[in-house]
């Protein structure tokens, strides 16, 4: 189940869209911001109903 979710880059503050695969369960990975190209830690939590919680962090927050 792919979902496109909007979030804000923790570096440049721009709104970016990320494609998340909710069927893969909880995830943590690095993805570069499509605006400023800095590495963002993406944290995906999927609950038992399949609802996706998306959080992003800068390197200094991890």
CHARMM-style PDB file with segment names, atoms N, HN, CA, C and O in Angstrom:
ATOM      1  N   UNK     1       0.843  -1.164   0.000  1.00  0.00      PROA
ATOM      2  CA  UNK     1       0.000   0.000   0.000  1.00  0.00      PROA
ATOM      3  C   UNK     1       0.894   1.235   0.000  1.00  0.00      PROA
ATOM      4  O   UNK     1       1.440   1.615   1.036  1.00  0.00      PROA
ATOM      5  N   UNK     2       1.040   1.855  -1.157  1.00  0.00      PROA
ATOM      6  HN  UNK     2       0.597   1.546  -1.999  1.00  0.00      PROA
ATOM      7  CA  UNK     2       1.848   3.065  -1.276  1.00  0.00      PROA
ATOM      8  C   UNK     2       0.993   4.284  -0.963  1.00  0.00      PROA
ATOM      9  O   UNK     2      -0.153   4.390  -1.400  1.00  0.00      PROA
ATOM     10  N   UNK     3       1.571   5.191  -0.203  1.00  0.00      PROA
ATOM     11  HN  UNK     3       2.501   5.105   0.152  1.00  0.00      PROA
ATOM     12  CA  UNK     3       0.885   6.436   0.148  1.00  0.00      PROA
ATOM     13  C   UNK     3       1.853   7.589  -0.072  1.00  0.00      PROA
ATOM     14  O   UNK     3       3.033   7.487   0.263  1.00  0.00      PROA
ATOM     15  N   UNK     4       1.363   8.670  -0.627  1.00  0.00      PROA
ATOM     16  HN  UNK     4       0.404   8.753  -0.900  1.00  0.00      PROA
ATOM     17  CA  UNK     4       2.160   9.884  -0.779  1.00  0.00      PROA
ATOM     18  C   UNK     4       1.779  10.830   0.347  1.00  0.00      PROA
ATOM     19  O   UNK     4       0.628  11.253   0.458  1.00  0.00      PROA
ATOM     20  N   UNK     5       2.759  11.157   1.181  1.00  0.00      PROA
ATOM     21  HN  UNK     5       3.694  10.813   1.091  1.00  0.00      PROA
ATOM     22  CA  UNK     5       2.521  11.993   2.355  1.00  0.00      PROA
ATOM     23  C   UNK     5       3.370  13.250   2.275  1.00  0.00      PROA
ATOM     24  O   UNK     5       4.528  13.203   1.861  1.00  0.00      PROA
ATOM     25  N   UNK     6       2.796  14.358   2.668  1.00  0.00      PROA
ATOM     26  HN  UNK     6       1.855  14.397   3.004  1.00  0.00      PROA
ATOM     27  CA  UNK     6       3.527  15.622   2.713  1.00  0.00      PROA
ATOM     28  C   UNK     6       4.080  15.848   4.111  1.00  0.00      PROA
ATOM     29  O   UNK     6       3.426  15.553   5.112  1.00  0.00      PROA
ATOM     30  N   UNK     7       5.292  16.377   4.161  1.00  0.00      PROA
ATOM     31  HN  UNK     7       5.823  16.617   3.348  1.00  0.00      PROA
ATOM     32  CA  UNK     7       5.931  16.713   5.426  1.00  0.00      PROA
ATOM     33  C   UNK     7       6.818  17.929   5.187  1.00  0.00      PROA
ATOM     34  O   UNK     7       6.930  18.407   4.058  1.00  0.00      PROA
ATOM     35  N   UNK     8       7.436  18.420   6.227  1.00  0.00      PROA
ATOM     36  HN  UNK     8       7.345  18.032   7.145  1.00  0.00      PROA
ATOM     37  CA  UNK     8       8.300  19.591   6.117  1.00  0.00      PROA
ATOM     38  C   UNK     8       9.747  19.183   6.369  1.00  0.00      PROA
ATOM     39  O   UNK     8      10.039  18.483   7.338  1.00  0.00      PROA
ATOM     40  N   UNK     9      10.642  19.617   5.507  1.00  0.00      PROA
ATOM     41  HN  UNK     9      10.404  20.186   4.720  1.00  0.00      PROA
ATOM     42  CA  UNK     9      12.063  19.331   5.678  1.00  0.00      PROA
ATOM     43  C   UNK     9      12.553  20.000   6.960  1.00  0.00      PROA
ATOM     44  O   UNK     9      12.297  21.186   7.168  1.00  0.00      PROA
ATOM     45  N   UNK    10      13.258  19.256   7.829  1.00  0.00      PROA
ATOM     46  HN  UNK    10      13.466  18.292   7.660  1.00  0.00      PROA
ATOM     47  CA  UNK    10      13.751  19.849   9.072  1.00  0.00      PROA
ATOM     48  C   UNK    10      14.901  20.834   8.853  1.00  0.00      PROA
ATOM     49  O   UNK    10      15.286  21.544   9.782  1.00  0.00      PROA
ATOM     50  N   UNK    11      15.450  20.884   7.651  1.00  0.00      PROA
ATOM     51  HN  UNK    11      15.137  20.306   6.896  1.00  0.00      PROA
ATOM     52  CA  UNK    11      16.550  21.803   7.350  1.00  0.00      PROA
ATOM     53  C   UNK    11      16.060  23.090   6.695  1.00  0.00      PROA
ATOM     54  O   UNK    11      16.270  24.181   7.226  1.00  0.00      PROA
ATOM     55  N   UNK    12      15.402  22.961   5.533  1.00  0.00      PROA
ATOM     56  HN  UNK    12      15.231  22.075   5.102  1.00  0.00      PROA
ATOM     57  CA  UNK    12      15.041  24.154   4.758  1.00  0.00      PROA
ATOM     58  C   UNK    12      13.611  24.621   4.996  1.00  0.00      PROA
ATOM     59  O   UNK    12      13.250  25.727   4.592  1.00  0.00      PROA
ATOM     60  N   UNK    13      12.790  23.795   5.648  1.00  0.00      PROA
ATOM     61  HN  UNK    13      13.084  22.897   5.976  1.00  0.00      PROA
ATOM     62  CA  UNK    13      11.425  24.194   5.970  1.00  0.00      PROA
ATOM     63  C   UNK    13      10.432  24.082   4.827  1.00  0.00      PROA
ATOM     64  O   UNK    13       9.264  24.440   4.985  1.00  0.00      PROA
ATOM     65  N   UNK    14      10.876  23.593   3.685  1.00  0.00      PROA
ATOM     66  HN  UNK    14      11.824  23.303   3.557  1.00  0.00      PROA
ATOM     67  CA  UNK    14       9.976  23.439   2.538  1.00  0.00      PROA
ATOM     68  C   UNK    14       9.113  22.186   2.704  1.00  0.00      PROA
ATOM     69  O   UNK    14       9.538  21.200   3.306  1.00  0.00      PROA
ATOM     70  N   UNK    15       7.906  22.241   2.166  1.00  0.00      PROA
ATOM     71  HN  UNK    15       7.560  23.042   1.677  1.00  0.00      PROA
ATOM     72  CA  UNK    15       7.028  21.074   2.162  1.00  0.00      PROA
ATOM     73  C   UNK    15       7.502  20.133   1.063  1.00  0.00      PROA
ATOM     74  O   UNK    15       7.696  20.546  -0.081  1.00  0.00      PROA
ATOM     75  N   UNK    16       7.688  18.862   1.418  1.00  0.00      PROA
ATOM     76  HN  UNK    16       7.531  18.526   2.347  1.00  0.00      PROA
ATOM     77  CA  UNK    16       8.120  17.845   0.460  1.00  0.00      PROA
ATOM     78  C   UNK    16       7.148  16.676   0.525  1.00  0.00      PROA
ATOM     79  O   UNK    16       6.497  16.455   1.546  1.00  0.00      PROA
ATOM     80  N   UNK    17       7.054  15.937  -0.561  1.00  0.00      PROA
ATOM     81  HN  UNK    17       7.583  16.116  -1.391  1.00  0.00      PROA
ATOM     82  CA  UNK    17       6.199  14.755  -0.626  1.00  0.00      PROA
ATOM     83  C   UNK    17       7.070  13.512  -0.604  1.00  0.00      PROA
ATOM     84  O   UNK    17       8.064  13.427  -1.325  1.00  0.00      PROA
ATOM     85  N   UNK    18       6.694  12.553   0.225  1.00  0.00      PROA
ATOM     86  HN  UNK    18       5.887  12.622   0.810  1.00  0.00      PROA
ATOM     87  CA  UNK    18       7.411  11.286   0.313  1.00  0.00      PROA
ATOM     88  C   UNK    18       6.445  10.154  -0.006  1.00  0.00      PROA
ATOM     89  O   UNK    18       5.294  10.176   0.431  1.00  0.00      PROA
ATOM     90  N   UNK    19       6.908   9.166  -0.765  1.00  0.00      PROA
ATOM     91  HN  UNK    19       7.842   9.148  -1.119  1.00  0.00      PROA
ATOM     92  CA  UNK    19       6.111   7.978  -1.046  1.00  0.00      PROA
ATOM     93  C   UNK    19       6.509   6.920  -0.029  1.00  0.00      PROA
ATOM     94  O   UNK    19       7.677   6.542   0.068  1.00  0.00      PROA
ATOM     95  N   UNK    20       5.518   6.445   0.732  1.00  0.00      PROA
ATOM     96  HN  UNK    20       4.569   6.753   0.653  1.00  0.00      PROA
ATOM     97  CA  UNK    20       5.757   5.503   1.824  1.00  0.00      PROA
ATOM     98  C   UNK    20       5.007   4.208   1.535  1.00  0.00      PROA
ATOM     99  O   UNK    20       3.845   4.232   1.131  1.00  0.00      PROA
ATOM    100  N   UNK    21       5.681   3.075   1.745  1.00  0.00      PROA
ATOM    101  HN  UNK    21       6.625   3.055   2.073  1.00  0.00      PROA
ATOM    102  CA  UNK    21       5.048   1.766   1.580  1.00  0.00      PROA
ATOM    103  C   UNK    21       4.565   1.283   2.941  1.00  0.00      PROA
ATOM    104  O   UNK    21       5.345   0.737   3.721  1.00  0.00      PROA
ATOM    105  N   UNK    22       3.289   1.479   3.226  1.00  0.00      PROA
ATOM    106  HN  UNK    22       2.655   1.922   2.593  1.00  0.00      PROA
ATOM    107  CA  UNK    22       2.724   1.089   4.510  1.00  0.00      PROA
ATOM    108  C   UNK    22       2.683  -0.410   4.725  1.00  0.00      PROA
ATOM    109  O   UNK    22       2.631  -0.863   5.869  1.00  0.00      PROA
ATOM    110  N   UNK    23       2.707  -1.200   3.643  1.00  0.00      PROA
ATOM    111  HN  UNK    23       2.749  -0.831   2.715  1.00  0.00      PROA
ATOM    112  CA  UNK    23       2.662  -2.654   3.788  1.00  0.00      PROA
ATOM    113  C   UNK    23       3.982  -3.217   4.302  1.00  0.00      PROA
ATOM    114  O   UNK    23       4.039  -4.383   4.692  1.00  0.00      PROA
ATOM    115  N   UNK    24       5.042  -2.413   4.309  1.00  0.00      PROA
ATOM    116  HN  UNK    24       4.996  -1.466   3.992  1.00  0.00      PROA
ATOM    117  CA  UNK    24       6.352  -2.864   4.790  1.00  0.00      PROA
ATOM    118  C   UNK    24       6.481  -2.744   6.305  1.00  0.00      PROA
ATOM    119  O   UNK    24       7.509  -3.120   6.868  1.00  0.00      PROA
ATOM    120  N   UNK    25       5.452  -2.224   6.969  1.00  0.00      PROA
ATOM    121  HN  UNK    25       4.617  -1.918   6.512  1.00  0.00      PROA
ATOM    122  CA  UNK    25       5.505  -2.080   8.425  1.00  0.00      PROA
ATOM    123  C   UNK    25       6.350  -0.892   8.842  1.00  0.00      PROA
ATOM    124  O   UNK    25       6.617   0.012   8.050  1.00  0.00      PROA
ATOM    125  N   UNK    26       6.766  -0.910  10.106  1.00  0.00      PROA
ATOM    126  HN  UNK    26       6.549  -1.644  10.749  1.00  0.00      PROA
ATOM    127  CA  UNK    26       7.568   0.187  10.649  1.00  0.00      PROA
ATOM    128  C   UNK    26       8.911   0.259   9.922  1.00  0.00      PROA
ATOM    129  O   UNK    26       9.520  -0.767   9.618  1.00  0.00      PROA
ATOM    130  N   UNK    27       9.358   1.473   9.651  1.00  0.00      PROA
ATOM    131  HN  UNK    27       8.863   2.306   9.897  1.00  0.00      PROA
ATOM    132  CA  UNK    27      10.592   1.670   8.898  1.00  0.00      PROA
ATOM    133  C   UNK    27      11.356   2.866   9.436  1.00  0.00      PROA
ATOM    134  O   UNK    27      10.790   3.767  10.054  1.00  0.00      PROA
ATOM    135  N   UNK    28      12.649   2.850   9.185  1.00  0.00      PROA
ATOM    136  HN  UNK    28      13.110   2.118   8.683  1.00  0.00      PROA
ATOM    137  CA  UNK    28      13.519   3.990   9.486  1.00  0.00      PROA
ATOM    138  C   UNK    28      14.594   3.997   8.406  1.00  0.00      PROA
ATOM    139  O   UNK    28      15.319   3.016   8.236  1.00  0.00      PROA
ATOM    140  N   UNK    29      14.693   5.108   7.677  1.00  0.00      PROA
ATOM    141  HN  UNK    29      14.105   5.904   7.816  1.00  0.00      PROA
ATOM    142  CA  UNK    29      15.668   5.184   6.595  1.00  0.00      PROA
ATOM    143  C   UNK    29      16.047   6.638   6.333  1.00  0.00      PROA
ATOM    144  O   UNK    29      15.423   7.558   6.864  1.00  0.00      PROA
ATOM    145  N   UNK    30      17.076   6.835   5.510  1.00  0.00      PROA
ATOM    146  HN  UNK    30      17.583   6.088   5.079  1.00  0.00      PROA
ATOM    147  CA  UNK    30      17.566   8.162   5.148  1.00  0.00      PROA
ATOM    148  C   UNK    30      17.111   8.472   3.726  1.00  0.00      PROA
ATOM    149  O   UNK    30      17.251   7.646   2.823  1.00  0.00      PROA
ATOM    150  N   UNK    31      16.567   9.671   3.539  1.00  0.00      PROA
ATOM    151  HN  UNK    31      16.454  10.342   4.272  1.00  0.00      PROA
ATOM    152  CA  UNK    31      16.183  10.137   2.200  1.00  0.00      PROA
ATOM    153  C   UNK    31      16.591  11.600   2.084  1.00  0.00      PROA
ATOM    154  O   UNK    31      16.382  12.387   3.007  1.00  0.00      PROA
ATOM    155  N   UNK    32      17.174  11.956   0.945  1.00  0.00      PROA
ATOM    156  HN  UNK    32      17.343  11.317   0.195  1.00  0.00      PROA
ATOM    157  CA  UNK    32      17.589  13.343   0.728  1.00  0.00      PROA
ATOM    158  C   UNK    32      16.380  14.220   0.432  1.00  0.00      PROA
ATOM    159  O   UNK    32      15.464  13.808  -0.279  1.00  0.00      PROA
ATOM    160  N   UNK    33      16.383  15.428   0.980  1.00  0.00      PROA
ATOM    161  HN  UNK    33      17.127  15.763   1.557  1.00  0.00      PROA
ATOM    162  CA  UNK    33      15.337  16.410   0.694  1.00  0.00      PROA
ATOM    163  C   UNK    33      15.372  16.735  -0.797  1.00  0.00      PROA
ATOM    164  O   UNK    33      16.443  16.958  -1.361  1.00  0.00      PROA
ATOM    165  N   UNK    34      14.213  16.764  -1.428  1.00  0.00      PROA
ATOM    166  HN  UNK    34      13.342  16.583  -0.970  1.00  0.00      PROA
ATOM    167  CA  UNK    34      14.143  17.062  -2.862  1.00  0.00      PROA
ATOM    168  C   UNK    34      14.394  18.536  -3.162  1.00  0.00      PROA
ATOM    169  O   UNK    34      14.555  18.909  -4.324  1.00  0.00      PROA
ATOM    170  N   UNK    35      14.429  19.378  -2.130  1.00  0.00      PROA
ATOM    171  HN  UNK    35      14.299  19.074  -1.186  1.00  0.00      PROA
ATOM    172  CA  UNK    35      14.670  20.811  -2.322  1.00  0.00      PROA
ATOM    173  C   UNK    35      16.123  21.166  -2.005  1.00  0.00      PROA
ATOM    174  O   UNK    35      16.825  21.715  -2.854  1.00  0.00      PROA
ATOM    175  N   UNK    36      16.581  20.854  -0.783  1.00  0.00      PROA
ATOM    176  HN  UNK    36      16.011  20.408  -0.094  1.00  0.00      PROA
ATOM    177  CA  UNK    36      17.927  21.268  -0.360  1.00  0.00      PROA
ATOM    178  C   UNK    36      18.958  20.134  -0.399  1.00  0.00      PROA
ATOM    179  O   UNK    36      20.146  20.374  -0.178  1.00  0.00      PROA
ATOM    180  N   UNK    37      18.520  18.918  -0.675  1.00  0.00      PROA
ATOM    181  HN  UNK    37      17.556  18.723  -0.855  1.00  0.00      PROA
ATOM    182  CA  UNK    37      19.390  17.737  -0.840  1.00  0.00      PROA
ATOM    183  C   UNK    37      20.083  17.279   0.438  1.00  0.00      PROA
ATOM    184  O   UNK    37      21.003  16.464   0.367  1.00  0.00      PROA
ATOM    185  N   UNK    38      19.678  17.770   1.596  1.00  0.00      PROA
ATOM    186  HN  UNK    38      18.930  18.432   1.654  1.00  0.00      PROA
ATOM    187  CA  UNK    38      20.293  17.315   2.845  1.00  0.00      PROA
ATOM    188  C   UNK    38      19.634  16.019   3.288  1.00  0.00      PROA
ATOM    189  O   UNK    38      18.464  15.790   2.984  1.00  0.00      PROA
ATOM    190  N   UNK    39      20.372  15.158   4.010  1.00  0.00      PROA
ATOM    191  HN  UNK    39      21.322  15.345   4.257  1.00  0.00      PROA
ATOM    192  CA  UNK    39      19.829  13.853   4.406  1.00  0.00      PROA
ATOM    193  C   UNK    39      18.834  13.961   5.566  1.00  0.00      PROA
ATOM    194  O   UNK    39      19.140  14.527   6.615  1.00  0.00      PROA
ATOM    195  N   UNK    40      17.652  13.413   5.357  1.00  0.00      PROA
ATOM    196  HN  UNK    40      17.403  12.954   4.504  1.00  0.00      PROA
ATOM    197  CA  UNK    40      16.589  13.428   6.357  1.00  0.00      PROA
ATOM    198  C   UNK    40      16.381  12.002   6.852  1.00  0.00      PROA
ATOM    199  O   UNK    40      16.301  11.072   6.049  1.00  0.00      PROA
ATOM    200  N   UNK    41      16.294  11.826   8.163  1.00  0.00      PROA
ATOM    201  HN  UNK    41      16.360  12.582   8.815  1.00  0.00      PROA
ATOM    202  CA  UNK    41      15.909  10.533   8.714  1.00  0.00      PROA
ATOM    203  C   UNK    41      14.391  10.456   8.680  1.00  0.00      PROA
ATOM    204  O   UNK    41      13.702  11.285   9.273  1.00  0.00      PROA
ATOM    205  N   UNK    42      13.878   9.449   7.978  1.00  0.00      PROA
ATOM    206  HN  UNK    42      14.438   8.776   7.496  1.00  0.00      PROA
ATOM    207  CA  UNK    42      12.438   9.242   7.838  1.00  0.00      PROA
ATOM    208  C   UNK    42      12.040   8.091   8.752  1.00  0.00      PROA
ATOM    209  O   UNK    42      12.621   7.008   8.685  1.00  0.00      PROA
ATOM    210  N   UNK    43      11.049   8.328   9.604  1.00  0.00      PROA
ATOM    211  HN  UNK    43      10.578   9.208   9.658  1.00  0.00      PROA
ATOM    212  CA  UNK    43      10.567   7.312  10.533  1.00  0.00      PROA
ATOM    213  C   UNK    43       9.098   7.063  10.221  1.00  0.00      PROA
ATOM    214  O   UNK    43       8.274   7.975  10.283  1.00  0.00      PROA
ATOM    215  N   UNK    44       8.781   5.817   9.884  1.00  0.00      PROA
ATOM    216  HN  UNK    44       9.451   5.076   9.833  1.00  0.00      PROA
ATOM    217  CA  UNK    44       7.418   5.432   9.529  1.00  0.00      PROA
ATOM    218  C   UNK    44       6.936   4.410  10.549  1.00  0.00      PROA
ATOM    219  O   UNK    44       7.566   3.371  10.748  1.00  0.00      PROA
ATOM    220  N   UNK    45       5.819   4.715  11.191  1.00  0.00      PROA
ATOM    221  HN  UNK    45       5.308   5.559  11.029  1.00  0.00      PROA
ATOM    222  CA  UNK    45       5.170   3.770  12.103  1.00  0.00      PROA
ATOM    223  C   UNK    45       3.804   3.436  11.518  1.00  0.00      PROA
ATOM    224  O   UNK    45       3.046   4.329  11.141  1.00  0.00      PROA
ATOM    225  N   UNK    46       3.493   2.132  11.444  1.00  0.00      PROA
ATOM    226  HN  UNK    46       4.109   1.406  11.750  1.00  0.00      PROA
ATOM    227  CA  UNK    46       2.210   1.679  10.920  1.00  0.00      PROA
ATOM    228  C   UNK    46       1.488   0.947  12.042  1.00  0.00      PROA
ATOM    229  O   UNK    46       2.016  -0.013  12.602  1.00  0.00      PROA
ATOM    230  N   UNK    47       0.270   1.403  12.375  1.00  0.00      PROA
ATOM    231  HN  UNK    47      -0.159   2.183  11.920  1.00  0.00      PROA
ATOM    232  CA  UNK    47      -0.467   0.748  13.459  1.00  0.00      PROA
ATOM    233  C   UNK    47      -1.216  -0.478  12.937  1.00  0.00      PROA
ATOM    234  O   UNK    47      -1.177  -0.775  11.743  1.00  0.00      PROA
ATOM    235  N   UNK    48      -1.893  -1.181  13.833  1.00  0.00      PROA
ATOM    236  HN  UNK    48      -1.925  -0.940  14.803  1.00  0.00      PROA
ATOM    237  CA  UNK    48      -2.563  -2.439  13.485  1.00  0.00      PROA
ATOM    238  C   UNK    48      -3.706  -2.245  12.489  1.00  0.00      PROA
ATOM    239  O   UNK    48      -4.149  -3.209  11.865  1.00  0.00      PROA
ATOM    240  N   UNK    49      -4.186  -1.016  12.334  1.00  0.00      PROA
ATOM    241  HN  UNK    49      -3.826  -0.233  12.841  1.00  0.00      PROA
ATOM    242  CA  UNK    49      -5.247  -0.733  11.362  1.00  0.00      PROA
ATOM    243  C   UNK    49      -4.690  -0.271  10.018  1.00  0.00      PROA
ATOM    244  O   UNK    49      -5.446  -0.029   9.077  1.00  0.00      PROA
ATOM    245  N   UNK    50      -3.368  -0.150   9.933  1.00  0.00      PROA
ATOM    246  HN  UNK    50      -2.754  -0.347  10.697  1.00  0.00      PROA
ATOM    247  CA  UNK    50      -2.730   0.273   8.695  1.00  0.00      PROA
ATOM    248  C   UNK    50      -2.544   1.770   8.555  1.00  0.00      PROA
ATOM    249  O   UNK    50      -2.101   2.245   7.510  1.00  0.00      PROA
ATOM    250  N   UNK    51      -2.879   2.526   9.608  1.00  0.00      PROA
ATOM    251  HN  UNK    51      -3.239   2.140  10.457  1.00  0.00      PROA
ATOM    252  CA  UNK    51      -2.678   3.976   9.567  1.00  0.00      PROA
ATOM    253  C   UNK    51      -1.189   4.290   9.688  1.00  0.00      PROA
ATOM    254  O   UNK    51      -0.483   3.685  10.495  1.00  0.00      PROA
ATOM    255  N   UNK    52      -0.724   5.230   8.891  1.00  0.00      PROA
ATOM    256  HN  UNK    52      -1.298   5.722   8.236  1.00  0.00      PROA
ATOM    257  CA  UNK    52       0.697   5.568   8.822  1.00  0.00      PROA
ATOM    258  C   UNK    52       0.976   6.853   9.582  1.00  0.00      PROA
ATOM    259  O   UNK    52       0.303   7.866   9.388  1.00  0.00      PROA
ATOM    260  N   UNK    53       1.985   6.796  10.455  1.00  0.00      PROA
ATOM    261  HN  UNK    53       2.532   5.973  10.612  1.00  0.00      PROA
ATOM    262  CA  UNK    53       2.483   7.985  11.154  1.00  0.00      PROA
ATOM    263  C   UNK    53       3.880   8.260  10.604  1.00  0.00      PROA
ATOM    264  O   UNK    53       4.770   7.416  10.713  1.00  0.00      PROA
ATOM    265  N   UNK    54       4.071   9.428  10.019  1.00  0.00      PROA
ATOM    266  HN  UNK    54       3.349  10.113   9.931  1.00  0.00      PROA
ATOM    267  CA  UNK    54       5.341   9.798   9.404  1.00  0.00      PROA
ATOM    268  C   UNK    54       6.002  10.892  10.220  1.00  0.00      PROA
ATOM    269  O   UNK    54       5.376  11.902  10.541  1.00  0.00      PROA
ATOM    270  N   UNK    55       7.287  10.686  10.558  1.00  0.00      PROA
ATOM    271  HN  UNK    55       7.795   9.865  10.297  1.00  0.00      PROA
ATOM    272  CA  UNK    55       8.081  11.704  11.241  1.00  0.00      PROA
ATOM    273  C   UNK    55       9.395  11.845  10.498  1.00  0.00      PROA
ATOM    274  O   UNK    55       9.902  10.881   9.926  1.00  0.00      PROA
ATOM    275  N   UNK    56       9.944  13.054  10.507  1.00  0.00      PROA
ATOM    276  HN  UNK    56       9.531  13.838  10.972  1.00  0.00      PROA
ATOM    277  CA  UNK    56      11.250  13.289   9.896  1.00  0.00      PROA
ATOM    278  C   UNK    56      12.136  14.013  10.898  1.00  0.00      PROA
ATOM    279  O   UNK    56      11.661  14.804  11.714  1.00  0.00      PROA
ATOM    280  N   UNK    57      13.437  13.727  10.821  1.00  0.00      PROA
ATOM    281  HN  UNK    57      13.823  13.085  10.159  1.00  0.00      PROA
ATOM    282  CA  UNK    57      14.401  14.338  11.732  1.00  0.00      PROA
ATOM    283  C   UNK    57      15.660  14.711  10.969  1.00  0.00      PROA
ATOM    284  O   UNK    57      16.011  14.084   9.969  1.00  0.00      PROA
ATOM    285  N   UNK    58      16.335  15.748  11.462  1.00  0.00      PROA
ATOM    286  HN  UNK    58      16.051  16.257  12.274  1.00  0.00      PROA
ATOM    287  CA  UNK    58      17.653  16.094  10.925  1.00  0.00      PROA
ATOM    288  C   UNK    58      18.684  15.166  11.554  1.00  0.00      PROA
ATOM    289  O   UNK    58      18.372  14.427  12.488  1.00  0.00      PROA
ATOM    290  N   UNK    59      19.902  15.204  11.047  1.00  0.00      PROA
ATOM    291  HN  UNK    59      20.155  15.805  10.289  1.00  0.00      PROA
ATOM    292  CA  UNK    59      20.965  14.360  11.604  1.00  0.00      PROA
ATOM    293  C   UNK    59      21.231  14.682  13.067  1.00  0.00      PROA
ATOM    294  O   UNK    59      21.553  13.784  13.845  1.00  0.00      PROA
ATOM    295  N   UNK    60      21.104  15.936  13.452  1.00  0.00      PROA
ATOM    296  HN  UNK    60      20.843  16.666  12.820  1.00  0.00      PROA
ATOM    297  CA  UNK    60      21.395  16.320  14.835  1.00  0.00      PROA
ATOM    298  C   UNK    60      20.308  15.859  15.807  1.00  0.00      PROA
ATOM    299  O   UNK    60      20.546  15.805  17.013  1.00  0.00      PROA
ATOM    300  N   UNK    61      19.123  15.527  15.301  1.00  0.00      PROA
ATOM    301  HN  UNK    61      18.930  15.570  14.321  1.00  0.00      PROA
ATOM    302  CA  UNK    61      18.026  15.073  16.152  1.00  0.00      PROA
ATOM    303  C   UNK    61      18.027  13.566  16.370  1.00  0.00      PROA
ATOM    304  O   UNK    61      17.335  13.077  17.263  1.00  0.00      PROA
ATOM    305  N   UNK    62      18.787  12.822  15.575  1.00  0.00      PROA
ATOM    306  HN  UNK    62      19.349  13.220  14.850  1.00  0.00      PROA
ATOM    307  CA  UNK    62      18.748  11.362  15.669  1.00  0.00      PROA
ATOM    308  C   UNK    62      19.615  10.838  16.771  1.00  0.00      PROA
ATOM    309  OT1 UNK    62      19.688   9.627  16.977  1.00  0.00      PROA
TER     310      UNK     62
END
